Amino acid sequence: MDDMVVLHYSRIPEKKVEIDGAKDTSIRWLISPRTGAKNFAMRYFIIKKGGHTPLHKHDYEHEVFVVKGEGYLTHGSKMDKMCQGSFALVKPNELHQLKNESSETLEFICLIPIQNDNIPPSEAQP
């Protein structure tokens, strides 16, 4: 794509996160190589009450910004509460997980660098 991309997030399909360890979590790939991005991908996650992302780590940093709801970011042996407007920098190889224990939904934007192993095939090509 050569042109700027301007869309509303609701136009992007919401897909269930099908990774071992994820529970009641969905994702919208807002920006990815499919939309013409070369460096960073932007994802919108929704975690339902009682849900969570997998407890995991990877070799790249990523950034999280909470749009709606409340939850917890676990990292190492720490657990920090996050709410609307909270943000976090998760450093490379830091064990982490986002949990929603009480909100109807916990919704957040997550940015990651584009690497071959972290973009699903459906998002890899324009």
Secondary structure, DSSP 8 states (H G I E B T S, - for coil): --S-----GGGS--EE--STT-EEEEEEEEESGGGT-SSEEEEEEEEEEEEE---B--SS-EEEEEEESEEEEEETTEEEEEETT-EEEE-TT--EEEE-SSSSEEEEEEEEE--TTTS-HHHH--
